[in-house]
């Protein structure tokens, strides 16, 4: 399924260690009509991909238990039945580090966000 084929019936998995950011993202997606599930850690995210096979995974690059790039690679290589698109989310702080990373590691896209306290 390409990005243009995403429908409101699509299931989106939000993998985010920050409870507030996870809530904001899920609320925005739900208001747009998408079904959402959440995971707070990389391990929970991997289990959710295997259990629910979401259409889209919004994956934070920095998680409490693991690196988002590693989780992305595992989703793309270990989840045999998964056809999930994965978008890595980078904070401004970590985005400069992402420039050394490329699409060969499996993500279908990446986005930078500015999060300030």
One Martini backbone bead per residue (centre of mass of N, CA, C, O) as a GRO file, in nm:
protein
  117
    1UNK     BB    1   0.093   0.038   0.026
    2UNK     BB    2   0.066   0.351  -0.037
    3UNK     BB    3   0.028   0.665   0.075
    4UNK     BB    4  -0.231   0.714  -0.111
    5UNK     BB    5  -0.381   0.444   0.026
    6UNK     BB    6  -0.453   0.573   0.277
    7UNK     BB    7  -0.694   0.513   0.516
    8UNK     BB    8  -0.909   0.549   0.782
    9UNK     BB    9  -0.879   0.224   0.833
   10UNK     BB   10  -0.610   0.245   0.921
   11UNK     BB   11  -0.333   0.116   1.100
   12UNK     BB   12  -0.159   0.280   1.373
   13UNK     BB   13   0.166   0.269   1.505
   14UNK     BB   14   0.285   0.407   1.812
   15UNK     BB   15   0.635   0.459   1.884
   16UNK     BB   16   0.667   0.594   2.217
   17UNK     BB   17   0.822   0.697   2.521
   18UNK     BB   18   0.649   0.954   2.524
   19UNK     BB   19   0.343   1.003   2.648
   20UNK     BB   20   0.265   1.277   2.529
   21UNK     BB   21   0.341   1.232   2.229
   22UNK     BB   22   0.166   0.985   2.190
   23UNK     BB   23  -0.104   1.124   2.251
   24UNK     BB   24  -0.095   1.339   2.031
   25UNK     BB   25  -0.070   1.152   1.786
   26UNK     BB   26  -0.322   0.982   1.838
   27UNK     BB   27  -0.530   1.210   1.840
   28UNK     BB   28  -0.482   1.310   1.551
   29UNK     BB   29  -0.545   1.040   1.410
   30UNK     BB   30  -0.831   0.998   1.528
   31UNK     BB   31  -0.955   1.264   1.414
   32UNK     BB   32  -0.892   1.143   1.112
   33UNK     BB   33  -0.992   0.816   1.154
   34UNK     BB   34  -0.781   0.651   1.281
   35UNK     BB   35  -0.637   0.370   1.390
   36UNK     BB   36  -0.485   0.298   1.715
   37UNK     BB   37  -0.167   0.215   1.853
   38UNK     BB   38   0.061   0.142   2.130
   39UNK     BB   39   0.415   0.197   2.216
   40UNK     BB   40   0.697   0.246   2.452
   41UNK     BB   41   0.872   0.023   2.309
   42UNK     BB   42   1.047  -0.175   2.105
   43UNK     BB   43   0.937  -0.449   2.200
   44UNK     BB   44   0.637  -0.370   2.186
   45UNK     BB   45   0.643  -0.297   1.888
   46UNK     BB   46   0.717  -0.577   1.777
   47UNK     BB   47   0.471  -0.723   1.894
   48UNK     BB   48   0.257  -0.544   1.750
   49UNK     BB   49   0.333  -0.613   1.464
   50UNK     BB   50   0.279  -0.921   1.490
   51UNK     BB   51  -0.021  -0.895   1.596
   52UNK     BB   52  -0.148  -0.640   1.393
   53UNK     BB   53  -0.034  -0.541   1.127
   54UNK     BB   54   0.026  -0.254   1.044
   55UNK     BB   55   0.032  -0.004   0.803
   56UNK     BB   56   0.167   0.194   1.022
   57UNK     BB   57   0.487   0.317   1.157
   58UNK     BB   58   0.557   0.529   1.426
   59UNK     BB   59   0.909   0.582   1.490
   60UNK     BB   60   1.112   0.639   1.727
   61UNK     BB   61   1.461   0.677   1.742
   62UNK     BB   62   1.421   0.712   2.067
   63UNK     BB   63   1.431   0.465   2.312
   64UNK     BB   64   1.441   0.323   2.623
   65UNK     BB   65   1.550   0.016   2.499
   66UNK     BB   66   1.615   0.140   2.201
   67UNK     BB   67   1.684   0.166   1.870
   68UNK     BB   68   1.499   0.261   1.602
   69UNK     BB   69   1.670   0.134   1.378
   70UNK     BB   70   1.669  -0.152   1.489
   71UNK     BB   71   1.364  -0.185   1.486
   72UNK     BB   72   1.325  -0.141   1.187
   73UNK     BB   73   1.497  -0.379   1.090
   74UNK     BB   74   1.325  -0.596   1.234
   75UNK     BB   75   1.063  -0.540   1.090
   76UNK     BB   76   1.180  -0.587   0.794
   77UNK     BB   77   1.318  -0.888   0.862
   78UNK     BB   78   1.129  -1.052   1.093
   79UNK     BB   79   0.845  -0.965   0.970
   80UNK     BB   80   0.718  -1.158   0.738
   81UNK     BB   81   0.402  -1.044   0.730
   82UNK     BB   82   0.493  -0.758   0.706
   83UNK     BB   83   0.361  -0.440   0.543
   84UNK     BB   84   0.482  -0.216   0.690
   85UNK     BB   85   0.520   0.112   0.730
   86UNK     BB   86   0.814   0.312   0.805
   87UNK     BB   87   0.850   0.597   1.030
   88UNK     BB   88   1.093   0.802   1.129
   89UNK     BB   89   1.143   0.992   1.432
   90UNK     BB   90   1.310   1.306   1.466
   91UNK     BB   91   1.477   1.502   1.645
   92UNK     BB   92   1.672   1.765   1.629
   93UNK     BB   93   1.897   1.635   1.798
   94UNK     BB   94   1.900   1.352   1.613
   95UNK     BB   95   1.903   1.430   1.305
   96UNK     BB   96   2.207   1.465   1.244
   97UNK     BB   97   2.261   1.157   1.289
   98UNK     BB   98   2.080   1.056   1.037
   99UNK     BB   99   2.265   1.130   0.789
  100UNK     BB  100   2.427   0.847   0.807
  101UNK     BB  101   2.162   0.735   0.735
  102UNK     BB  102   1.982   0.495   0.532
  103UNK     BB  103   1.744   0.315   0.341
  104UNK     BB  104   1.892   0.034   0.377
  105UNK     BB  105   1.755  -0.004   0.679
  106UNK     BB  106   1.411   0.017   0.589
  107UNK     BB  107   1.286   0.275   0.575
  108UNK     BB  108   1.020   0.471   0.419
  109UNK     BB  109   1.090   0.710   0.625
  110UNK     BB  110   1.133   1.056   0.747
  111UNK     BB  111   1.107   1.275   1.045
  112UNK     BB  112   1.116   1.599   1.172
  113UNK     BB  113   1.116   1.736   1.510
  114UNK     BB  114   1.023   2.000   1.736
  115UNK     BB  115   1.114   1.960   2.081
  116UNK     BB  116   1.000   2.162   2.350
  117UNK     BB  117   0.987   2.256   2.697
   0.00000   0.00000   0.00000
